Amino acid sequence: MIPSSRRLACALLALATAVFAANSATVGTGIAQTRLAGPAAEAAPDLRYLSQVGGSLTTMAAINDGDDQRLFIALGARIEVYDVRDADAPQWLGESVALPAAATHMAIDGGKLYATLLGGGLYIFTIEALPEITGILPGLGDGAIDLRVKDGFAYVLARDVGLRTADVRDPAAPRLLAEHRFPSTGDPSRQLALESFDLRGSDLAIAATDPAIHEGPGRWLILLDVSDPERAAEHGRLAFEAPQPRNLVWRDDHIYIDAGALWVVDAFDKRAPRMLGQLPSPEEGLQLGGVYAAGERLIQSGARRDGNVSVLVAYDLEDPATPLPIKIHDNGPFGKVLIAGDRLYSMSDVTASIGLYEFDRFKGPQTRGRLHPPGLIGDIAVGAGRLTMVGRAALWTVALDDPRRVLGRAVMPWSTSRIALRGNLLYMAAGRDGLRTVNMTDPAAPRELEPLPVDAVGSTVYNIMLHGDQAYVLVRRSRAPTDIWILDLTPAAGPVRLATLTLDLGWNDMPQMAVAGSTLLLSSDHGPSSRKLVAVDVHDKLAPREIWRITLPEHVWSLAAGSGSTVYAGTDNAILTLDIEQPDLKIERDRMDIGPADAPRAVRGLTWTGDRLYALLASPRGPDEPQEVGRFANGGTGTLRSIDLRPDGSLRARGALDIAANFNTGAAHRLLVHAADIAVSGGPTGVTLIRRASGRGVFADVFVPWVVAPR
């Protein structure tokens, strides 16, 4: 466990126990397990969960109550808490334990934080600096598109299911009250697709779409009486013609619907709401998307088509039937917006950051500060007791023994696809910006060395691998050929290019690399009939040359060089052991099947450590498979497998742990091993850290819900 440990271990154990008690049938073991030495221990896995850091920013909640001003951020598999009293310098306070999946929506009510999670479940937390779980209601969050909580009752809107209501007055024992469905007026057998909702007092306003009506009044506003949450009753409906409604706000007697433009509804008579019309765009060429209430103001988010510059539009509601745009604020970038009192928070996917703004009654939102939490992580590097992570345009360094201890954070002026670390020098494959080298001696103040630019317009540096004092860099040209750069890493001023070899590896593939002795191996896959393994002799680093190609039976997701002339290739459902010194064969020497051919678990990462092979497996679910609590939606779980090499050269599975990892997003996935610590990059779920257990004796593993029982 990480050194802050006792409190975190207790929290993990409390979480596991709570989850097990709440839903032992669906969440996994959920208990602390002790392994004993001896014959039985030989089959036990030697991997255990250590920690998790980073991930996608998904949603926010905020408190704005005098001196208590806090922002809660769903980041990957955790909820982080920041003190934002000083908006110019927000302070990190703490975080929750790792959750079964990312939170999709959050709300605060009655001194508790509520969150729906991907894959289902409503989780209830304390709102301390270290949020602790007090209750779980499995299944309530399935398909959730919005959440409201008021006076001890939770309302969850699910697009294709309807409205779920729950009694959460006892947060330790929440219970489902009812599910309310909304049939089409034209055909009661057809259900409306729900889009968004807002709560005012004991009434709900819901925007819905009739999926069978593509032209004409196929959009609906439904007003619902929830004074008895167990028996919701409709007040009335209003059909209108508009593009897809994104969201709505109910303020006093008027409802404002964002549906491409801003639509205004008079809801004074809830049984017969009437459309007042739509407002013209406050500026030509403005694309609008999202409306929010802010005291005496209405805020709408949008973007200018020329350059896609994000904006916020502030409206005066002195005449609520005809809101007047008074200010267009374009200091973005803006994304998902949250308003709490006189504060506005905007979560940006572009910069993986959160902007903090304050309202001025006349000037609109004023920029104050910006949070840069470790967001969607593209690649990782491990070394010198540090974990270095790169995002879209940001660079973070954290301590391996305590991943919440940030050693440095910087914004990079280029986008990076792959990084590699040698000592204190970080090498970054920066696309059209070439290869960048950064001195990380002081992680808080990274210093760039001389870059290596690409040779031609349109070429991109997209992968790098280090091998001793040399590096191999893949450069994609504007046409099919791929250049292989061989670099000398010893000059203090930065790497020097020694040679370039041009190979036809195809354009649509993603070549993998490994080095065995003086042979550089690259996978090439641009079609079922052209899956190749290419060998390059790099003994003479000034004159590299291709020496052979072989056809592989499956797509190769990853390569790892073992001992001597052994190379491991990770395919869709197997690990192939290849001996590259057999010129007459050059075929698989051994095969370890990961799963049946019709249910592949693609090997997305392989690492050979000298005595063991580690494999990062992706096991995506099909579209018809159910969402499960404890599984990450859209990508299933990833699995980290530890594999021993038998004396006869064959592979033997040592153990495995399931981890939250979404592999269906195109995000980078990486497996790195440093000493006894293993870092796994899982795209939107961030980075998982796992420790290899060493020695014999007794040790305890505490599993959080998304790390299921070892196999």
C-alpha positions in Angstrom: 0.0 0.0 0.0 1.1 3.6 -0.4 2.7 5.3 2.6 -0.3 7.4 3.7 -1.6 4.1 4.4 -3.4 3.4 7.4 -6.2 5.8 6.6 -6.3 4.8 3.0 -6.2 1.1 3.9 -9.0 1.5 6.3 -11.0 3.4 3.7 -10.4 0.8 1.1 -11.4 -2.0 3.5 -14.5 0.0 4.5 -15.4 0.5 0.9 -14.9 -3.1 0.0 -16.9 -4.2 3.0 -19.7 -1.7 2.2 -19.9 -2.8 -1.4 -19.8 -6.5 -0.4 -22.7 -5.9 2.0 -24.6 -3.9 -0.5 -24.4 -6.2 -3.5 -22.1 -9.2 -3.0 -23.6 -10.8 -6.1 -22.5 -8.2 -8.6 -19.5 -6.4 -7.2 -16.9 -9.2 -6.7 -15.3 -10.3 -3.5 -15.1 -6.9 -1.9 -13.2 -8.3 1.2 -9.6 -8.3 2.4 -7.9 -11.6 1.5 -4.9 -13.2 3.2 -2.6 -15.5 1.3 -0.5 -18.1 3.1 2.9 -19.4 2.1 3.2 -23.1 1.1 1.9 -25.2 -1.7 -1.4 -23.3 -2.0 0.5 -20.1 -2.3 2.3 -21.2 -5.5 -0.9 -20.8 -7.5 -1.7 -17.4 -5.9 -1.1 -14.3 -8.0 1.9 -12.1 -7.2 0.1 -8.9 -8.2 -1.8 -6.6 -6.0 -3.5 -3.3 -6.4 -1.5 -0.3 -5.2 -3.2 2.9 -6.4 -4.8 4.8 -9.3 -4.2 8.3 -10.6 -5.7 10.5 -13.3 -8.3 9.8 -15.9 -11.0 11.7 -17.8 -12.8 14.7 -16.3 -16.4 13.7 -16.4 -18.6 15.9 -14.1 -18.5 18.4 -11.2 -20.4 19.5 -8.1 -19.8 22.6 -5.9 -20.5 24.1 -2.5 -20.7 27.9 -2.3 -21.6 28.8 1.3 -19.7 31.7 2.8 -16.3 30.4 3.8 -17.1 26.9 2.6 -16.3 27.0 -1.1 -15.3 23.6 -2.5 -15.3 22.0 -5.9 -15.8 18.2 -6.3 -14.4 16.8 -9.5 -15.0 13.3 -11.0 -11.6 12.4 -12.3 -11.2 8.9 -13.7 -12.2 6.4 -11.0 -12.1 8.9 -8.1 -13.7 12.1 -6.8 -11.3 14.9 -5.9 -12.0 17.8 -3.7 -10.5 21.3 -4.0 -10.8 24.4 -1.8 -11.6 27.3 -4.2 -12.0 30.2 -1.8 -9.0 31.7 -3.5 -10.1 31.1 -7.2 -6.7 32.3 -8.3 -4.9 29.5 -6.4 -7.2 26.5 -5.7 -5.9 24.0 -3.2 -6.3 20.2 -3.4 -7.9 18.8 -0.2 -8.3 15.1 -0.8 -10.0 12.4 -2.8 -12.2 9.3 -2.5 -11.0 5.8 -2.9 -11.1 4.3 -6.4 -14.6 3.6 -7.5 -16.1 0.9 -9.7 -16.2 3.3 -12.6 -16.2 7.0 -13.5 -19.0 9.2 -12.1 -21.3 10.5 -14.8 -23.3 13.0 -12.7 -23.1 14.5 -9.2 -25.3 16.5 -6.9 -25.1 17.8 -3.4 -28.0 17.9 -0.9 -28.4 17.7 2.8 -24.7 17.4 3.6 -24.2 14.5 1.2 -22.7 14.1 -2.2 -24.5 11.9 -4.7 -23.0 10.4 -7.8 -24.2 8.1 -10.6 -21.5 5.8 -12.0 -20.9 4.4 -15.5 -22.4 0.9 -15.6 -25.0 1.6 -12.9 -25.2 2.5 -9.2 -26.0 5.6 -7.1 -23.2 6.2 -4.6 -23.7 8.5 -1.6 -20.7 10.2 0.0 -19.8 12.4 2.9 -18.7 15.8 1.8 -15.5 16.0 3.8 -12.1 16.5 2.3 -11.8 12.7 2.1 -15.2 11.7 0.7 -16.3 8.4 2.3 -19.1 6.1 0.9 -22.1 6.0 3.2 -24.5 4.1 0.9 -24.9 2.4 -2.5 -28.0 1.8 -4.5 -27.1 -0.6 -7.3 -28.7 -0.2 -10.7 -30.1 3.3 -10.1 -27.6 4.9 -12.4 -28.0 2.6 -15.4 -28.1 4.7 -18.5 -28.2 8.0 -16.4 -28.1 11.2 -18.4 -28.9 13.5 -15.4 -29.3 13.6 -11.7 -31.2 15.8 -9.2 -31.4 15.4 -5.4 -33.7 17.4 -3.1 -35.1 16.9 0.4 -33.9 13.4 0.7 -35.2 12.1 -2.7 -33.0 11.4 -5.8 -34.3 11.6 -9.3 -32.3 9.9 -12.1 -33.2 10.4 -15.8 -32.2 7.6 -18.1 -32.8 8.2 -21.8 -34.3 4.9 -22.8 -35.6 3.8 -19.4 -37.5 6.8 -17.9 -37.4 8.5 -14.6 -36.2 6.6 -11.5 -36.9 8.0 -8.0 -35.2 6.9 -4.8 -35.6 7.6 -1.1 -32.1 8.6 0.2 -33.2 10.1 3.5 -31.3 7.3 5.2 -28.1 7.4 3.2 -26.9 4.1 4.7 -30.0 2.4 3.3 -31.2 4.1 0.1 -34.1 2.4 -1.7 -35.7 2.6 -5.1 -39.2 4.0 -5.0 -40.5 3.9 -8.6 -39.7 4.0 -12.3 -41.9 6.3 -14.5 -42.0 5.8 -18.2 -43.2 8.2 -20.9 -45.2 6.8 -23.8 -45.6 8.7 -27.1 -48.9 10.6 -27.4 -49.4 9.3 -30.9 -48.6 5.7 -30.1 -48.7 4.6 -26.4 -46.7 1.5 -27.2 -43.8 3.6 -28.2 -41.6 5.2 -25.5 -40.2 8.7 -25.7 -36.4 9.2 -25.5 -35.6 11.5 -22.6 -33.0 14.2 -23.1 -32.7 16.4 -20.0 -34.7 17.7 -17.0 -34.8 20.3 -14.3 -36.4 20.3 -10.8 -38.3 23.2 -9.4 -39.9 22.7 -6.0 -42.0 19.6 -6.3 -42.2 19.8 -10.1 -40.0 18.4 -12.9 -39.7 19.6 -16.5 -38.5 17.0 -18.9 -37.4 17.4 -22.5 -38.0 14.4 -24.7 -37.9 13.2 -28.3 -40.2 10.9 -30.2 -37.7 8.7 -32.1 -40.3 7.9 -34.8 -40.9 11.5 -35.8 -38.0 13.1 -37.7 -39.9 16.2 -39.1 -42.6 18.3 -37.5 -43.5 18.5 -33.7 -41.5 15.5 -32.5 -40.0 17.2 -29.5 -41.9 17.3 -26.2 -41.8 19.2 -22.9 -43.4 17.2 -20.1 -44.2 18.7 -16.7 -44.4 16.3 -13.9 -45.7 16.5 -10.3 -43.3 14.7 -7.9 -44.8 15.9 -4.6 -45.3 12.2 -4.0 -42.0 10.8 -5.4 -43.4 7.3 -5.4 -46.4 8.2 -7.6 -45.3 10.9 -10.0 -48.1 12.4 -12.1 -48.0 14.4 -15.3 -49.3 18.0 -15.2 -49.3 18.4 -19.0 -47.3 18.2 -22.2 -46.2 20.6 -25.0 -45.2 19.4 -28.5 -42.9 21.6 -30.5 -40.7 21.5 -33.6 -37.0 22.0 -33.0 -33.6 20.2 -33.4 -32.5 17.9 -30.6 -33.1 19.5 -27.2 -29.8 19.5 -25.2 -30.9 20.7 -21.8 -33.3 23.0 -20.1 -33.7 25.4 -17.1 -36.9 26.1 -15.2 -36.8 29.5 -13.6 -39.9 31.0 -11.9 -42.8 30.6 -14.4 -40.6 30.2 -17.5 -38.7 27.2 -19.0 -35.7 27.8 -21.3 -34.8 25.0 -23.6 -31.5 24.8 -25.5 -32.2 23.1 -28.9 -29.8 24.8 -31.3 -31.4 28.1 -30.4 -32.9 29.2 -27.1 -36.6 28.4 -26.8 -38.8 30.1 -24.2 -41.9 28.4 -22.7 -44.5 30.0 -20.4 -45.2 27.4 -17.7 -47.4 29.5 -15.4 -50.2 27.0 -16.1 -48.4 23.7 -15.7 -51.4 21.8 -17.2 -51.1 23.8 -20.5 -47.6 25.1 -21.0 -47.3 27.3 -24.1 -44.4 28.1 -26.4 -43.5 31.8 -26.6 -41.0 31.2 -29.4 -37.3 31.0 -30.0 -34.7 33.8 -29.6 -32.5 34.8 -32.5 -28.8 34.0 -32.2 -27.1 36.9 -30.3 -24.3 36.8 -32.9 -24.2 35.5 -36.5 -22.4 32.2 -36.9 -22.7 31.3 -33.2 -23.4 27.6 -32.4 -25.1 27.3 -29.1 -25.2 24.3 -26.8 -26.2 24.4 -23.1 -28.3 26.8 -20.9 -27.8 27.4 -17.2 -29.5 29.6 -14.5 -27.2 32.1 -12.6 -29.1 34.3 -10.2 -30.6 37.2 -12.2 -28.8 35.9 -15.3 -29.2 33.1 -17.8 -25.9 31.7 -19.2 -25.7 29.9 -22.5 -22.6 28.1 -23.8 -21.6 28.0 -27.4 -18.8 28.4 -30.0 -18.0 30.6 -33.0 -17.8 28.6 -36.2 -14.8 30.6 -37.4 -12.0 29.0 -35.4 -14.4 27.2 -33.1 -13.8 29.7 -30.3 -15.8 28.9 -27.2 -18.0 31.5 -25.7 -20.5 32.1 -22.8 -23.5 34.3 -23.5 -25.1 36.2 -20.5 -28.8 37.1 -20.7 -30.7 39.7 -18.6 -34.0 38.2 -17.3 -35.7 41.5 -16.4 -38.3 40.5 -18.9 -38.3 36.7 -18.6 -40.3 36.1 -21.7 -37.7 37.8 -23.9 -34.2 37.4 -22.4 -31.8 40.1 -23.5 -28.2 39.1 -24.4 -26.0 41.6 -22.6 -22.5 40.1 -22.8 -20.6 37.5 -24.9 -17.6 36.3 -22.9 -15.0 34.6 -25.1 -12.0 34.0 -22.9 -12.7 30.1 -22.9 -12.2 27.4 -23.5 -15.6 26.4 -22.2 -17.2 22.9 -22.0 -19.5 21.5 -19.4 -20.7 24.3 -17.1 -21.5 24.3 -13.4 -22.9 27.4 -11.6 -22.9 27.7 -7.8 -23.9 31.1 -6.4 -21.6 33.7 -7.9 -19.1 31.1 -9.2 -19.0 29.5 -12.6 -16.9 26.4 -13.4 -16.3 25.2 -16.9 -14.8 21.8 -17.6 -12.9 21.8 -20.9 -12.2 18.6 -22.9 -9.7 20.6 -25.1 -7.3 21.4 -22.3 -8.3 18.8 -19.7 -8.7 21.6 -17.2 -11.4 23.5 -15.3 -11.8 27.3 -15.5 -13.0 29.2 -12.4 -15.0 32.4 -13.0 -16.8 34.9 -10.9 -20.0 36.8 -11.9 -20.2 40.6 -12.2 -23.9 41.6 -12.6 -23.1 43.9 -15.5 -19.9 42.5 -17.0 -20.8 38.8 -16.9 -18.3 36.0 -15.9 -14.8 37.2 -15.1 -11.8 34.8 -15.4 -10.1 34.0 -12.0 -8.1 30.8 -12.2 -7.7 27.4 -13.8 -7.3 23.9 -12.5 -5.1 21.4 -14.3 -5.7 18.0 -12.6 -4.1 15.0 -14.2 -6.8 14.3 -16.8 -7.0 12.0 -19.8 -3.5 10.4 -19.9 -2.1 9.6 -23.3 1.2 8.0 -22.2 3.3 7.2 -19.2 7.0 6.8 -18.3 8.4 5.3 -15.1 11.9 5.9 -13.7 13.8 7.2 -10.6 10.9 6.6 -8.4 8.6 8.8 -10.5 5.6 8.3 -12.7 5.6 10.8 -15.6 2.3 11.3 -17.5 1.5 13.3 -20.6 -1.9 14.5 -21.6 -3.1 16.5 -24.6 -0.9 19.5 -23.8 0.2 18.9 -20.2 3.0 17.1 -18.4 2.7 15.7 -14.8 5.2 14.0 -12.6 4.1 12.2 -9.4 5.9 10.1 -6.8 5.5 6.3 -7.4 5.3 5.6 -3.6 2.6 8.2 -3.2 0.9 9.0 -6.6 -1.1 11.9 -5.0 2.2 13.8 -4.3 2.6 15.9 -7.4 6.3 16.6 -8.1 5.7 18.8 -11.1 3.1 20.0 -13.6 3.7 21.9 -16.8 1.8 22.9 -19.9 3.5 21.8 -23.1 3.0 23.7 -26.4 2.7 20.5 -28.5 0.6 17.4 -28.6 2.4 14.2 -27.7 1.6 10.6 -28.7 4.4 8.7 -27.0 7.1 9.4 -24.4 10.2 7.6 -23.1 12.4 8.3 -20.1 16.2 7.8 -19.7 17.6 9.1 -16.5 16.3 12.6 -16.2 15.7 13.1 -19.9 12.2 12.7 -21.3 11.8 12.1 -25.0 8.5 13.1 -26.5 7.1 12.0 -29.9 5.4 15.3 -30.7 3.8 14.7 -34.1 4.5 17.4 -36.6 6.5 19.2 -33.9 9.2 16.5 -34.2 11.0 14.8 -31.4 11.2 16.9 -28.2 13.7 16.3 -25.4 13.0 17.7 -21.9 15.3 17.8 -18.9 13.3 16.6 -15.9 16.0 17.0 -13.3 13.6 19.4 -11.6 10.1 18.0 -12.4 8.6 21.3 -11.3 10.7 23.2 -13.9 11.2 21.0 -17.0 13.7 22.5 -19.4 13.6 21.7 -23.2 16.8 20.8 -25.1 17.4 21.2 -28.8 14.5 19.5 -30.8 14.8 17.2 -33.8 12.3 18.5 -36.5 10.7 16.3 -39.1 12.1 16.4 -42.6 9.0 17.3 -44.6 5.7 19.1 -44.2 3.0 16.6 -43.2 5.4 14.1 -41.5 4.7 13.2 -37.9 6.8 11.6 -35.1 4.5 9.1 -33.5 6.5 6.5 -31.6 9.8 6.2 -29.8 11.6 3.3 -28.1 14.9 3.5 -26.1 17.5 0.8 -26.1 20.7 1.6 -24.1 22.3 4.7 -25.5 20.2 4.6 -28.7 16.7 5.4 -29.6 14.5 4.2 -32.5 11.9 6.7 -33.7 9.0 6.0 -36.1 8.2 8.9 -38.4 5.1 8.7 -40.6 5.4 10.5 -43.9 2.5 12.2 -45.7 2.4 9.1 -47.9 2.7 5.4 -47.1 6.5 4.9 -46.3 7.6 5.1 -42.7 11.0 6.4 -41.7 13.0 4.8 -38.9 15.4 7.2 -37.2 18.3 5.8 -35.2 19.4 8.3 -32.5 22.5 8.6 -30.4 21.4 9.7 -26.9 24.8 10.4 -25.3 25.3 14.1 -26.3 24.5 16.4 -23.5 22.9 18.9 -25.8 20.3 16.4 -26.9 19.9 13.4 -29.2 21.6 13.2 -32.6 20.3 11.4 -35.6 22.7 8.8 -36.9 20.8 7.2 -39.7 17.4 6.9 -41.4 15.9 3.8 -42.9 12.7 4.0 -45.0 10.3 1.0 -44.9 7.0 0.3 -46.4 4.9 -0.5 -43.2 1.6 0.7 -44.6 -0.3 3.8 -43.6 -3.3 2.5 -41.6 -1.4 0.3 -39.2 0.1 1.2 -35.9 3.6 -0.5 -35.9 4.9 -1.9 -32.6 8.6 -2.1 -31.9 11.0 -4.3 -29.9 14.8 -4.9 -29.9 16.4 -8.3 -29.5 20.2 -8.2 -29.6 21.1 -6.2 -32.7 17.7 -6.8 -34.4 15.0 -4.2 -34.4 11.5 -5.8 -35.0 8.4 -3.9 -36.2 4.9 -5.2 -36.7 3.2 -4.1 -39.9 -0.5 -4.6 -40.4 -2.5 -2.9 -43.1 -5.0 -5.6 -43.9 -5.6 -9.3 -43.2 -3.4 -10.4 -46.1 -0.5 -8.1 -45.0 0.2 -8.8 -41.4 4.0 -8.8 -41.2 6.8 -8.9 -38.7 9.8 -6.9 -40.2 13.3 -7.4 -38.9 16.0 -4.7 -39.3 19.7 -5.3 -38.6 20.9 -2.4 -36.5 24.4 -3.8 -35.7 25.9 -1.1 -37.8 23.9 1.9 -36.4 25.0 4.1 -39.3 23.7 1.7 -41.9 20.6 -0.2 -40.8 19.1 -2.6 -43.2 16.0 -4.8 -43.5 16.9 -8.5 -43.3 13.6 -10.4 -43.5 9.8 -10.2 -43.3 7.4 -13.0 -42.2 3.6 -13.2 -42.3 1.8 -13.4 -38.9 -1.4 -15.2 -38.4 -3.1 -12.4 -36.5 -3.0 -8.7 -35.9 -0.1 -7.8 -33.5 -1.1 -5.3 -30.8 2.3 -5.4 -28.9 5.8 -6.7 -29.0 8.3 -7.5 -26.3 11.9 -8.8 -26.6 12.7 -11.6 -24.2 16.1 -13.2 -23.5 18.5 -14.0 -26.4 16.7 -14.2 -29.7 13.2 -14.6 -28.2 10.4 -12.2 -29.1 6.8 -12.2 -27.8 4.0 -11.0 -29.9 0.6 -10.1 -28.4 -2.3 -10.8 -30.7 -6.1 -10.7 -30.4 -6.3 -13.9 -28.3 -2.8 -15.3 -27.8 0.8 -14.6 -27.0 3.2 -16.0 -29.6 6.8 -16.9 -28.7 9.1 -16.3 -31.7 12.7 -17.3 -32.2 14.2 -14.7 -34.7 17.4 -16.7 -35.3 15.7 -19.5 -37.2 16.1 -18.3 -40.8 14.4 -21.4 -42.2 11.3 -21.1 -39.9 11.0 -17.7 -38.2 7.6 -18.9 -37.0 6.0 -19.2 -33.6 7.9 -21.5 -31.2 5.1 -21.6 -28.6 1.6 -20.2 -28.2 -0.3 -19.2 -25.1 -4.0 -18.9 -25.7 -5.6 -16.0 -23.8 -9.2 -17.0 -24.6 -11.4 -18.6 -27.2 -11.0 -17.2 -30.7 -14.6 -15.9 -30.7 -14.0 -14.0 -27.5 -10.7 -12.2 -27.9 -8.8 -10.5 -25.2 -6.4 -8.4 -27.2 -2.9 -8.2 -25.7 -2.5 -4.4 -25.7 0.8 -4.3 -23.8 3.7 -6.6 -23.2 6.8 -6.1 -21.0 9.6 -8.5 -20.4 11.5 -7.9 -17.1 14.3 -10.5 -17.3 12.5 -13.2 -15.4 8.9 -12.7 -16.2 6.4 -11.5 -18.9 3.6 -9.1 -18.1 0.6 -8.8 -20.4 -2.0 -6.1 -20.4 -5.2 -7.5 -21.9 -8.3 -5.7 -23.1 -11.5 -7.6 -22.9 -14.2 -5.4 -24.6 -17.8 -6.5 -24.3 -20.2 -6.7 -27.1 -23.0 -4.1 -27.5 -25.6 -6.6 -26.2 -23.8 -7.6 -23.0 -25.2 -6.1 -19.8 -23.5 -3.4 -17.9 -22.3 -4.7 -14.6 -21.5 -3.0 -11.3 -17.8 -3.2 -10.9 -17.1 -3.0 -14.7 -16.1 0.0 -16.7 -18.6 0.8 -19.4 -17.8 0.6 -23.1 -14.5 -1.1 -22.6 -15.0 -3.9 -20.1 -12.2 -4.5 -17.7 -8.6 -4.8 -18.6 -6.6 -7.6 -17.1 -2.9 -7.5 -16.0 -1.4 -11.0 -16.2 1.8 -12.2 -14.8 3.5 -15.0 -16.8 6.5 -17.2 -15.9 8.9 -18.8 -18.4 9.2 -22.6 -17.8 12.6 -24.3 -18.2 11.5 -25.7 -21.6 10.7 -22.2 -22.8 7.0 -22.4 -22.7 4.8 -19.9 -20.8 2.9 -20.5 -17.6 0.3 -18.1 -16.2 1.3 -17.0 -12.7 -1.7 -14.8 -11.8 -4.0 -12.0 -12.9 -5.8 -9.0 -11.7 -8.8 -7.3 -13.4 -8.5 -3.5 -13.6 -10.7 -0.7 -14.8 -9.4 0.1 -18.3 -11.4 1.5 -21.3 -9.7 0.4 -24.5 -12.4 1.4 -27.0 -11.7 5.1 -27.2 -8.5 5.1 -29.2 -6.5 6.4 -26.2 -3.0 5.1 -25.6 -2.6 2.1 -23.4 0.8 1.3 -21.9 2.3 -1.2 -19.6 5.6 -0.4 -17.8 7.5 -2.2 -15.1 10.0 -0.5 -12.8 11.6 -2.5 -10.0 8.6 -4.0 -8.1 6.0 -1.5 -9.3 3.9 -1.9 -12.4 2.2 1.1 -14.0 -0.7 0.5 -16.4 -2.2 3.2 -18.6 -5.9 2.6 -19.2 -7.0 5.7 -21.2 -10.0 7.4 -19.6 -9.5 5.5 -16.4 -6.1 7.1 -15.9 -3.1 5.1 -14.6 -3.4 2.0 -12.3 -0.4 1.2 -10.1 0.1 -2.4 -9.1 2.9 -3.9 -6.9 4.5 -7.2 -7.5 4.6 -9.1 -4.2 8.1 -10.3 -3.4 9.3 -13.1 -1.1 7.3 -15.6 0.9 5.1 -15.4 4.0 1.8 -13.8 4.6 0.5 -10.7 2.9 -3.0 -9.2 2.6 -4.6 -7.8 -0.5 -7.4 -5.3 -0.2 -9.5 -5.2 -3.4 -11.6 -2.2 -4.3 -14.8 -3.1 -6.3 -13.3 -2.7 -9.7 -10.3 -5.0 -8.9 -12.1 -8.3 -8.7 -10.9 -11.5 -7.2 -7.7 -12.9 -8.7 -8.0 -16.0 -10.9 
